[in-house]
Amino acid sequence: MALLTNADIAAARNLVAAVGQAGGDVPQPLTNILEAEALLAPPHPIPNPAQAIVSCAADGSLTEQRLDELIESAARAQVISFPGSSPQLPASPPSRRRSARKGTSH
């Protein structure tokens, strides 16, 4: 299924309004899609991931696991914020262990 564009959403909202004015029943899946789109649509600001990373570093709570969580969260927020992008990401980020970065085995 292709992702909906802003024009598709506007057309769907117009359809729902027209059906409602005519006294008809709006299909539940369409209602669900429009409600979900409203949850994902701006004005949800996308926080700067660097701010959270620096904040954790400053208070001493930045660990490799926390850094992975912050990066994954920022990536998900960014993907959802761009029209036409797919909100499907891997379930978890790849391991970022120091030993892997140094080229040694785990």
TORLUM-615268 format. One record per residue: residue in three letters; x, y, z of N, C-alpha, C in turn. Coordinates in steps of 0.1 Angstrom, whole numbers. Atoms other than C-alpha are relative to their C-alpha. Layout:
N
{atom ALA; {X; Y; Z}; {X; Y; Z}; {X; Y; Z}} ...
// end
This chain:
106
{atom MET; {8; -12; 0}; {0; 0; 0}; {9; 12; 0}} {atom ALA; {-8; -13; 1}; {14; 34; -10}; {-4; 9; 12}} {atom LEU; {3; -10; -10}; {16; 61; 16}; {-8; 11; -5}} {atom LEU; {8; -11; 4}; {-9; 88; 15}; {7; 13; -1}} {atom THR; {-6; -14; 1}; {0; 123; 4}; {-9; 9; 7}} {atom ASN; {9; -10; -6}; {-14; 155; 19}; {-12; 2; -8}} {atom ALA; {12; -1; 9}; {-37; 157; -11}; {-10; -11; 3}} {atom ASP; {8; 11; -3}; {-50; 122; -4}; {-7; 2; 14}} {atom ILE; {6; -2; -13}; {-56; 130; 33}; {-11; 11; -1}} {atom ALA; {10; -11; 1}; {-74; 163; 24}; {-12; -6; -8}} {atom ALA; {12; 5; 7}; {-96; 144; -1}; {-8; -10; 9}} {atom ALA; {7; 9; -9}; {-104; 117; 25}; {-8; 8; 10}} {atom ARG; {7; -8; -10}; {-113; 144; 50}; {-13; 6; -6}} {atom ASN; {12; -5; 7}; {-136; 160; 24}; {-11; -10; -2}} {atom LEU; {10; 11; 2}; {-152; 126; 17}; {-7; -2; 13}} {atom VAL; {6; 3; -13}; {-158; 120; 54}; {-10; 11; 3}} {atom ALA; {9; -11; -3}; {-174; 155; 57}; {-13; -1; -9}} {atom ALA; {11; 2; 10}; {-196; 149; 26}; {-9; -11; 4}} {atom VAL; {8; 12; -4}; {-207; 115; 38}; {-8; 3; 13}} {atom GLY; {7; -4; -12}; {-215; 129; 72}; {-12; 9; -2}} {atom GLN; {10; -10; 3}; {-235; 158; 58}; {-12; -7; -7}} {atom ALA; {11; 7; 7}; {-255; 133; 37}; {-6; -10; 9}} {atom GLY; {6; 10; -10}; {-262; 112; 68}; {5; -14; -2}} {atom GLY; {-5; 13; 2}; {-241; 83; 57}; {9; -5; 11}} {atom ASP; {-10; 6; -9}; {-218; 60; 76}; {14; 0; -6}} {atom VAL; {-13; 0; 4}; {-181; 65; 73}; {7; -13; 4}} {atom PRO; {-6; 13; -4}; {-162; 32; 71}; {11; 2; 11}} {atom GLN; {-9; 0; -12}; {-142; 25; 103}; {14; 1; -4}} {atom PRO; {-14; 0; 4}; {-109; 18; 85}; {4; 14; -4}} {atom LEU; {-4; -14; 4}; {-110; 53; 69}; {1; 9; 12}} {atom THR; {-1; -8; -13}; {-118; 69; 103}; {13; -3; 7}} {atom ASN; {-12; 3; -7}; {-89; 50; 118}; {12; 6; -6}} {atom ILE; {-11; -6; 7}; {-65; 61; 91}; {1; 15; 2}} {atom LEU; {0; -14; -2}; {-75; 97; 95}; {4; 4; 14}} {atom GLU; {-4; -2; -13}; {-71; 95; 132}; {15; -2; 2}} {atom ALA; {-14; 3; -1}; {-37; 79; 129}; {8; 11; -6}} {atom GLU; {-7; -10; 7}; {-26; 105; 104}; {1; 13; 9}} {atom ALA; {0; -12; -8}; {-36; 133; 128}; {10; -2; 12}} {atom LEU; {-10; 2; -11}; {-14; 117; 155}; {14; 2; -5}} {atom LEU; {-13; -1; 5}; {16; 116; 132}; {3; 14; -7}} {atom ALA; {-2; -13; 7}; {11; 150; 115}; {6; 10; 9}} {atom PRO; {-5; -11; -7}; {29; 181; 125}; {-12; 7; 7}} {atom PRO; {-11; -7; -5}; {30; 202; 147}; {9; -7; 10}} {atom HIS; {-9; 7; -9}; {50; 176; 165}; {14; 4; -3}} {atom PRO; {-14; -4; 3}; {85; 192; 167}; {9; -12; 0}} {atom ILE; {-10; 11; 0}; {114; 169; 159}; {12; 6; 8}} {atom PRO; {-11; -5; -8}; {139; 174; 187}; {14; -3; -7}} {atom ASN; {-14; 2; 5}; {176; 178; 178}; {6; -11; 8}} {atom PRO; {-5; 11; -8}; {191; 145; 187}; {13; 3; 7}} {atom ALA; {-12; -4; -6}; {224; 162; 195}; {-2; 5; 14}} {atom GLN; {3; -6; -13}; {207; 180; 224}; {-1; -11; 11}} {atom ALA; {2; 11; -9}; {197; 147; 241}; {13; -7; 3}} {atom ILE; {-13; 7; -2}; {231; 132; 236}; {9; 8; 8}} {atom VAL; {-8; -9; -8}; {249; 162; 250}; {-5; 1; 14}} {atom SER; {6; -1; -13}; {225; 164; 279}; {4; -13; 8}} {atom CYS; {-4; 12; -7}; {232; 127; 288}; {15; 0; 3}} {atom ALA; {-14; 0; -2}; {269; 132; 283}; {3; 9; 12}} {atom ALA; {-2; -9; -10}; {268; 162; 306}; {-3; -5; 14}} {atom ASP; {4; 5; -13}; {249; 144; 334}; {6; -13; 3}} {atom GLY; {-7; 12; -3}; {270; 113; 331}; {-8; -13; -3}} {atom SER; {9; 12; 3}; {242; 90; 319}; {2; -6; -14}} {atom LEU; {-1; 5; 14}; {254; 85; 283}; {9; -13; 0}} {atom THR; {-7; 13; 1}; {263; 48; 278}; {-2; -4; -15}} {atom GLU; {1; 5; 14}; {266; 29; 245}; {-15; -4; -2}} {atom GLN; {14; 4; 1}; {231; 15; 251}; {-9; 12; -1}} {atom ARG; {8; -12; 0}; {216; 49; 258}; {2; 7; -13}} {atom LEU; {-2; -6; 13}; {233; 63; 227}; {-7; -7; -11}} {atom ASP; {8; 8; 10}; {218; 35; 206}; {-15; 4; 1}} {atom GLU; {14; -3; -2}; {184; 43; 221}; {-3; 14; -6}} {atom LEU; {2; -14; 4}; {187; 81; 214}; {1; 0; -16}} {atom ILE; {-1; 0; 14}; {199; 74; 178}; {-12; -6; -7}} {atom GLU; {11; 7; 6}; {171; 50; 171}; {-13; 9; 1}} {atom SER; {11; -9; -3}; {145; 74; 186}; {0; 12; -10}} {atom ALA; {-1; -11; 9}; {158; 103; 165}; {-2; -4; -15}} {atom ALA; {3; 5; 14}; {158; 82; 133}; {-14; -3; -2}} {atom ARG; {15; 2; 2}; {122; 71; 138}; {-7; 13; -1}} {atom ALA; {7; -13; 0}; {111; 107; 145}; {3; 7; -14}} {atom GLN; {-3; -6; 13}; {129; 119; 113}; {-7; -7; -11}} {atom VAL; {7; 8; 11}; {115; 91; 91}; {-15; 4; 0}} {atom ILE; {14; -3; -1}; {80; 98; 103}; {-3; 14; -5}} {atom SER; {2; -14; 3}; {84; 136; 98}; {0; 3; -15}} {atom PHE; {-1; -3; 14}; {92; 134; 61}; {-11; -7; -9}} {atom PRO; {10; 6; 8}; {63; 130; 37}; {5; -9; -11}} {atom GLY; {-4; 9; 10}; {66; 101; 14}; {10; -10; 4}} {atom SER; {-10; 10; -5}; {90; 82; 36}; {-7; -11; 7}} {atom SER; {6; 12; -6}; {84; 48; 50}; {3; 0; 15}} {atom PRO; {-3; 0; -14}; {79; 47; 87}; {5; -14; 6}} {atom GLN; {-5; 13; -4}; {92; 11; 88}; {15; 0; 1}} {atom LEU; {-14; 0; -2}; {126; 8; 104}; {2; -14; 7}} {atom PRO; {-3; 12; -7}; {144; -22; 118}; {-4; 0; 15}} {atom ALA; {5; 0; -13}; {132; -33; 152}; {11; 5; 10}} {atom SER; {-10; -5; -9}; {166; -25; 168}; {12; 4; -8}} {atom PRO; {-11; -5; 7}; {197; -6; 157}; {11; -11; 0}} {atom PRO; {-12; 9; 0}; {229; -25; 148}; {8; 2; 12}} {atom SER; {-8; -2; -12}; {252; -31; 177}; {12; 10; -3}} {atom ARG; {-11; -10; 1}; {277; -3; 183}; {11; -2; 10}} {atom ARG; {-10; 3; -10}; {300; -21; 206}; {14; 6; -4}} {atom ARG; {-14; -6; 2}; {335; -5; 210}; {9; -11; -7}} {atom SER; {-8; 10; 6}; {351; -38; 201}; {-2; -2; -15}} {atom ALA; {3; 1; 14}; {333; -39; 168}; {6; 12; -8}} {atom ARG; {-5; -12; 7}; {345; -3; 160}; {16; -1; -1}} {atom LYS; {-14; 1; 0}; {381; -12; 169}; {5; -12; -9}} {atom GLY; {-4; 11; 9}; {380; -43; 146}; {3; -13; 7}} {atom THR; {-2; 13; -7}; {382; -69; 173}; {-13; -7; 1}} {atom SER; {13; 8; -2}; {357; -97; 179}; {-6; 2; 13}} {atom HIS; {7; -2; -13}; {331; -96; 206}; {3; -11; 10}} 
// end
